[in-house]
Amino acid sequence: MDFVGQRRAENVLMAIVIAFAAVSFVVGYAQKDFALMVKINGVGLALALLVVLPDWPFFNLNQWKWLPALVPEEKPAKK
């Protein structure tokens, strides 16, 4: 994963976690059910981990251009 992909993964993680936290709070408050709120938060966390943890190709769009390997010069044979 490149540096741009890491930033993208963090932004996706935060968006999913915050969205599910807000939804779970509203649903839990409306239903007056703390267990339901925790379950919705758990689903959001599982979804976020499923999206962010694997190294998906869209996290690897800005590859580094590595320099070619250096070939060491041969030393002259000692006489």
VOBATI-762557 format. One record per residue: residue number from 1; residue in one letter; y negated, x negated, z negated of N, C-alpha, C in turn. Coordinates in steps of 0.2 Angstrom, whole numbers. Each point is the difference from the previous one (the first is absolute). Example, Ala and Ser with C-alpha at 12.3 -4.5 7.8 and 13.67 -1.06 7.14 Angstrom:
<recs>
<rec k="1" r="A" n_yy="28" n_xx="-66" n_zz="-39" ca_yy="-6" ca_xx="4" ca_zz="0" c_yy="-6" c_xx="-4" c_zz="0"/>
<rec k="2" r="S" n_yy="-5" n_xx="2" n_zz="4" ca_yy="-6" ca_xx="-4" ca_zz="-1" c_yy="-5" c_xx="4" c_zz="-3"/>
</recs>
This chain:
<recs>
<rec k="1" r="M" n_yy="6" n_xx="-4" n_zz="0" ca_yy="-6" ca_xx="4" ca_zz="0" c_yy="-6" c_xx="-4" c_zz="0"/>
<rec k="2" r="D" n_yy="-5" n_xx="1" n_zz="4" ca_yy="-6" ca_xx="-4" ca_zz="1" c_yy="-5" c_xx="2" c_zz="-5"/>
<rec k="3" r="F" n_yy="-6" n_xx="-3" n_zz="0" ca_yy="-5" ca_xx="2" ca_zz="-5" c_yy="-3" c_xx="7" c_zz="1"/>
<rec k="4" r="V" n_yy="-1" n_xx="1" n_zz="6" ca_yy="-3" ca_xx="7" ca_zz="2" c_yy="5" c_xx="5" c_zz="-2"/>
<rec k="5" r="G" n_yy="7" n_xx="-1" n_zz="1" ca_yy="5" ca_xx="4" ca_zz="-1" c_yy="0" c_xx="2" c_zz="-8"/>
<rec k="6" r="Q" n_yy="-1" n_xx="-6" n_zz="-4" ca_yy="0" ca_xx="1" ca_zz="-7" c_yy="-6" c_xx="5" c_zz="-2"/>
<rec k="7" r="R" n_yy="-5" n_xx="-1" n_zz="3" ca_yy="-6" ca_xx="4" ca_zz="-2" c_yy="2" c_xx="7" c_zz="2"/>
<rec k="8" r="R" n_yy="3" n_xx="1" n_zz="6" ca_yy="1" ca_xx="7" ca_zz="2" c_yy="6" c_xx="3" c_zz="-4"/>
<rec k="9" r="A" n_yy="4" n_xx="-4" n_zz="-3" ca_yy="6" ca_xx="3" ca_zz="-4" c_yy="-3" c_xx="2" c_zz="-7"/>
<rec k="10" r="E" n_yy="-5" n_xx="-4" n_zz="-2" ca_yy="-3" ca_xx="2" ca_zz="-7" c_yy="-4" c_xx="6" c_zz="1"/>
<rec k="11" r="N" n_yy="-4" n_xx="1" n_zz="6" ca_yy="-4" ca_xx="6" ca_zz="1" c_yy="5" c_xx="6" c_zz="0"/>
<rec k="12" r="V" n_yy="5" n_xx="-1" n_zz="4" ca_yy="5" ca_xx="6" ca_zz="1" c_yy="3" c_xx="2" c_zz="-7"/>
<rec k="13" r="L" n_yy="2" n_xx="-5" n_zz="-4" ca_yy="3" ca_xx="1" ca_zz="-7" c_yy="-5" c_xx="3" c_zz="-4"/>
<rec k="14" r="M" n_yy="-7" n_xx="-2" n_zz="0" ca_yy="-5" ca_xx="3" ca_zz="-5" c_yy="-1" c_xx="7" c_zz="3"/>
<rec k="15" r="A" n_yy="0" n_xx="2" n_zz="6" ca_yy="-2" ca_xx="6" ca_zz="3" c_yy="6" c_xx="5" c_zz="-2"/>
<rec k="16" r="I" n_yy="6" n_xx="-2" n_zz="1" ca_yy="6" ca_xx="4" ca_zz="-2" c_yy="0" c_xx="2" c_zz="-7"/>
<rec k="17" r="V" n_yy="-1" n_xx="-5" n_zz="-4" ca_yy="1" ca_xx="1" ca_zz="-8" c_yy="-6" c_xx="4" c_zz="-2"/>
<rec k="18" r="I" n_yy="-6" n_xx="-1" n_zz="2" ca_yy="-6" ca_xx="4" ca_zz="-2" c_yy="1" c_xx="7" c_zz="2"/>
<rec k="19" r="A" n_yy="2" n_xx="1" n_zz="6" ca_yy="1" ca_xx="7" ca_zz="3" c_yy="5" c_xx="4" c_zz="-4"/>
<rec k="20" r="F" n_yy="6" n_xx="-4" n_zz="-1" ca_yy="5" ca_xx="4" ca_zz="-4" c_yy="-2" c_xx="1" c_zz="-8"/>
<rec k="21" r="A" n_yy="-4" n_xx="-5" n_zz="-2" ca_yy="-2" ca_xx="1" ca_zz="-7" c_yy="-5" c_xx="6" c_zz="-1"/>
<rec k="22" r="A" n_yy="-5" n_xx="1" n_zz="5" ca_yy="-4" ca_xx="5" ca_zz="0" c_yy="3" c_xx="7" c_zz="1"/>
<rec k="23" r="V" n_yy="5" n_xx="0" n_zz="5" ca_yy="4" ca_xx="6" ca_zz="1" c_yy="4" c_xx="2" c_zz="-6"/>
<rec k="24" r="S" n_yy="3" n_xx="-5" n_zz="-3" ca_yy="5" ca_xx="1" ca_zz="-6" c_yy="-4" c_xx="3" c_zz="-6"/>
<rec k="25" r="F" n_yy="-6" n_xx="-3" n_zz="-1" ca_yy="-5" ca_xx="2" ca_zz="-5" c_yy="-2" c_xx="8" c_zz="1"/>
<rec k="26" r="V" n_yy="-2" n_xx="1" n_zz="6" ca_yy="-2" ca_xx="7" ca_zz="1" c_yy="6" c_xx="5" c_zz="-1"/>
<rec k="27" r="V" n_yy="6" n_xx="-2" n_zz="3" ca_yy="5" ca_xx="5" ca_zz="0" c_yy="3" c_xx="0" c_zz="-8"/>
<rec k="28" r="G" n_yy="0" n_xx="-6" n_zz="-3" ca_yy="3" ca_xx="0" ca_zz="-7" c_yy="-5" c_xx="4" c_zz="-5"/>
<rec k="29" r="Y" n_yy="-7" n_xx="0" n_zz="2" ca_yy="-4" ca_xx="3" ca_zz="-4" c_yy="0" c_xx="8" c_zz="1"/>
<rec k="30" r="A" n_yy="1" n_xx="2" n_zz="6" ca_yy="0" ca_xx="7" ca_zz="2" c_yy="6" c_xx="3" c_zz="-2"/>
<rec k="31" r="Q" n_yy="6" n_xx="-4" n_zz="0" ca_yy="6" ca_xx="3" ca_zz="-3" c_yy="1" c_xx="-1" c_zz="-7"/>
<rec k="32" r="K" n_yy="-4" n_xx="-4" n_zz="-3" ca_yy="1" ca_xx="-2" ca_zz="-7" c_yy="7" c_xx="-3" c_zz="-1"/>
<rec k="33" r="D" n_yy="2" n_xx="-5" n_zz="4" ca_yy="6" ca_xx="-3" ca_zz="0" c_yy="0" c_xx="-7" c_zz="1"/>
<rec k="34" r="F" n_yy="0" n_xx="-4" n_zz="-6" ca_yy="0" ca_xx="-7" ca_zz="1" c_yy="6" c_xx="-3" c_zz="3"/>
<rec k="35" r="A" n_yy="6" n_xx="2" n_zz="0" ca_yy="5" ca_xx="-2" ca_zz="3" c_yy="0" c_xx="0" c_zz="8"/>
<rec k="36" r="L" n_yy="-3" n_xx="6" n_zz="2" ca_yy="-1" ca_xx="0" ca_zz="7" c_yy="-5" c_xx="-5" c_zz="3"/>
<rec k="37" r="M" n_yy="-5" n_xx="-1" n_zz="-4" ca_yy="-5" ca_xx="-5" ca_zz="1" c_yy="3" c_xx="-7" c_zz="1"/>
<rec k="38" r="V" n_yy="4" n_xx="-2" n_zz="-5" ca_yy="4" ca_xx="-6" ca_zz="1" c_yy="4" c_xx="-1" c_zz="6"/>
<rec k="39" r="K" n_yy="4" n_xx="6" n_zz="1" ca_yy="4" ca_xx="0" ca_zz="6" c_yy="-4" c_xx="-1" c_zz="7"/>
<rec k="40" r="I" n_yy="-5" n_xx="3" n_zz="0" ca_yy="-4" ca_xx="-1" ca_zz="6" c_yy="-3" c_xx="-7" c_zz="1"/>
<rec k="41" r="N" n_yy="-2" n_xx="-3" n_zz="-6" ca_yy="-2" ca_xx="-7" ca_zz="0" c_yy="5" c_xx="-5" c_zz="2"/>
<rec k="42" r="G" n_yy="6" n_xx="2" n_zz="-2" ca_yy="6" ca_xx="-4" ca_zz="1" c_yy="2" c_xx="0" c_zz="8"/>
<rec k="43" r="V" n_yy="-1" n_xx="6" n_zz="3" ca_yy="1" ca_xx="1" ca_zz="7" c_yy="-5" c_xx="-4" c_zz="4"/>
<rec k="44" r="G" n_yy="-6" n_xx="0" n_zz="-3" ca_yy="-5" ca_xx="-4" ca_zz="4" c_yy="1" c_xx="-7" c_zz="-1"/>
<rec k="45" r="L" n_yy="2" n_xx="-3" n_zz="-6" ca_yy="1" ca_xx="-7" ca_zz="0" c_yy="6" c_xx="-2" c_zz="4"/>
<rec k="46" r="A" n_yy="6" n_xx="4" n_zz="0" ca_yy="5" ca_xx="-1" ca_zz="4" c_yy="-2" c_xx="-1" c_zz="8"/>
<rec k="47" r="L" n_yy="-4" n_xx="5" n_zz="2" ca_yy="-2" ca_xx="0" ca_zz="7" c_yy="-4" c_xx="-6" c_zz="1"/>
<rec k="48" r="A" n_yy="-5" n_xx="-2" n_zz="-4" ca_yy="-4" ca_xx="-6" ca_zz="1" c_yy="4" c_xx="-6" c_zz="0"/>
<rec k="49" r="L" n_yy="5" n_xx="-1" n_zz="-4" ca_yy="4" ca_xx="-6" ca_zz="0" c_yy="5" c_xx="0" c_zz="6"/>
<rec k="50" r="L" n_yy="2" n_xx="6" n_zz="3" ca_yy="4" ca_xx="0" ca_zz="6" c_yy="-5" c_xx="-2" c_zz="6"/>
<rec k="51" r="V" n_yy="-6" n_xx="2" n_zz="0" ca_yy="-5" ca_xx="-2" ca_zz="5" c_yy="-2" c_xx="-7" c_zz="0"/>
<rec k="52" r="V" n_yy="-1" n_xx="-3" n_zz="-6" ca_yy="-3" ca_xx="-6" ca_zz="-1" c_yy="4" c_xx="-6" c_zz="-1"/>
<rec k="53" r="L" n_yy="6" n_xx="1" n_zz="-3" ca_yy="4" ca_xx="-6" ca_zz="-2" c_yy="4" c_xx="-3" c_zz="6"/>
<rec k="54" r="P" n_yy="3" n_xx="3" n_zz="5" ca_yy="3" ca_xx="-3" ca_zz="5" c_yy="-6" c_xx="-3" c_zz="5"/>
<rec k="55" r="D" n_yy="2" n_xx="-5" n_zz="3" ca_yy="-5" ca_xx="-4" ca_zz="5" c_yy="0" c_xx="4" c_zz="7"/>
<rec k="56" r="W" n_yy="-3" n_xx="5" n_zz="0" ca_yy="0" ca_xx="4" ca_zz="6" c_yy="-4" c_xx="-4" c_zz="5"/>
<rec k="57" r="P" n_yy="1" n_xx="2" n_zz="7" ca_yy="-3" ca_xx="-4" ca_zz="5" c_yy="-8" c_xx="1" c_zz="0"/>
<rec k="58" r="F" n_yy="-2" n_xx="6" n_zz="-2" ca_yy="-7" ca_xx="1" ca_zz="0" c_yy="-4" c_xx="-4" c_zz="-5"/>
<rec k="59" r="F" n_yy="4" n_xx="-3" n_zz="-5" ca_yy="-4" ca_xx="-4" ca_zz="-5" c_yy="0" c_xx="-7" c_zz="3"/>
<rec k="60" r="N" n_yy="3" n_xx="-2" n_zz="6" ca_yy="0" ca_xx="-6" ca_zz="3" c_yy="-3" c_xx="-1" c_zz="7"/>
<rec k="61" r="L" n_yy="-6" n_xx="3" n_zz="0" ca_yy="-3" ca_xx="0" ca_zz="7" c_yy="-4" c_xx="-6" c_zz="1"/>
<rec k="62" r="N" n_yy="-2" n_xx="-3" n_zz="-5" ca_yy="-5" ca_xx="-6" ca_zz="1" c_yy="4" c_xx="-7" c_zz="-2"/>
<rec k="63" r="Q" n_yy="4" n_xx="-2" n_zz="4" ca_yy="4" ca_xx="-6" ca_zz="-2" c_yy="-4" c_xx="-6" c_zz="1"/>
<rec k="64" r="W" n_yy="1" n_xx="-5" n_zz="-5" ca_yy="-3" ca_xx="-6" ca_zz="0" c_yy="3" c_xx="-4" c_zz="6"/>
<rec k="65" r="K" n_yy="-5" n_xx="-4" n_zz="3" ca_yy="2" ca_xx="-5" ca_zz="5" c_yy="1" c_xx="-6" c_zz="-3"/>
<rec k="66" r="W" n_yy="7" n_xx="-2" n_zz="-1" ca_yy="1" ca_xx="-7" ca_zz="-3" c_yy="0" c_xx="-5" c_zz="5"/>
<rec k="67" r="L" n_yy="-2" n_xx="-6" n_zz="-3" ca_yy="-1" ca_xx="-6" ca_zz="4" c_yy="7" c_xx="-2" c_zz="2"/>
<rec k="68" r="P" n_yy="1" n_xx="-4" n_zz="6" ca_yy="7" ca_xx="-2" ca_zz="2" c_yy="2" c_xx="-5" c_zz="-5"/>
<rec k="69" r="A" n_yy="7" n_xx="-1" n_zz="-1" ca_yy="2" ca_xx="-5" ca_zz="-4" c_yy="-1" c_xx="-7" c_zz="2"/>
<rec k="70" r="L" n_yy="-2" n_xx="-5" n_zz="-4" ca_yy="-1" ca_xx="-6" ca_zz="1" c_yy="6" c_xx="-4" c_zz="1"/>
<rec k="71" r="V" n_yy="0" n_xx="-4" n_zz="6" ca_yy="6" ca_xx="-4" ca_zz="1" c_yy="-1" c_xx="-7" c_zz="-3"/>
<rec k="72" r="P" n_yy="3" n_xx="-3" n_zz="-5" ca_yy="-1" ca_xx="-6" ca_zz="-2" c_yy="1" c_xx="-6" c_zz="5"/>
<rec k="73" r="E" n_yy="-5" n_xx="-5" n_zz="0" ca_yy="1" ca_xx="-5" ca_zz="5" c_yy="6" c_xx="-4" c_zz="-2"/>
<rec k="74" r="E" n_yy="4" n_xx="-3" n_zz="5" ca_yy="5" ca_xx="-4" ca_zz="-1" c_yy="-3" c_xx="-7" c_zz="-2"/>
<rec k="75" r="K" n_yy="3" n_xx="-3" n_zz="-5" ca_yy="-2" ca_xx="-7" ca_zz="-2" c_yy="4" c_xx="-5" c_zz="4"/>
<rec k="76" r="P" n_yy="-4" n_xx="-5" n_zz="2" ca_yy="4" ca_xx="-5" ca_zz="3" c_yy="6" c_xx="-4" c_zz="-4"/>
<rec k="77" r="A" n_yy="5" n_xx="-1" n_zz="3" ca_yy="6" ca_xx="-3" ca_zz="-3" c_yy="-2" c_xx="-7" c_zz="-3"/>
<rec k="78" r="K" n_yy="2" n_xx="-2" n_zz="-6" ca_yy="-2" ca_xx="-6" ca_zz="-3" c_yy="5" c_xx="-6" c_zz="3"/>
<rec k="79" r="K" n_yy="-3" n_xx="-6" n_zz="1" ca_yy="4" ca_xx="-5" ca_zz="3" c_yy="2" c_xx="-5" c_zz="-6"/>
</recs>
